[in-house]
Amino acid sequence: MNVTIYHNPACGTSRNTLAMIRNAGIEPTIIEYVENPPSRHELGKMIADAGLTVRDAIRQKDTPYAELGLDNPDLSDDQLLDAMLKDPILINRPFVVTPLGTRLSRPSELVLEILPETYKGAFTKEDGEKVLDAEGKRIV
């Protein structure tokens, strides 16, 4: 299965999402989007395919969001996309694209919705939260 993750290795959620993809037996294409941001078209498509608004896809925490005035509700989607592409740290993460769909994997276990059920046993997040049991079944 062809899977692409727009990844930030400094982000625990992104690392957990990548580990869940690998736990399903898939080695994804990894795009470190801060250094290699998607094109405007790709970003817009990922946001739409994930069922989000552009504003939903902006990262506010630990970014220049407020300093840039991006909290202004009068800003258009085009203006917000421009800001995200100019400063890719504003793109929320991680986006994952598979043939089964696109998700902004926050929380990281949302990625399970778009992966085949080929999990390789138990999975526990970095913070100790158990996501999959020993049989690869999701813990709810």
TAKA-V839353 format. One record per helix or strand of 2 or more residues. SS is the DSSP state (h for helix, s for strand). FROM is the first residue (numbers start at 1). TO is the last residue. Records with the same first field share a line. If there is no record, write none. Layout:
SS=FROM-TO  FROM-TO
This chain:
s=4-7  29-32  95-98  101-104  123-124  130-132
h=12-23  40-49  55-57  77-86  88-90  108-114
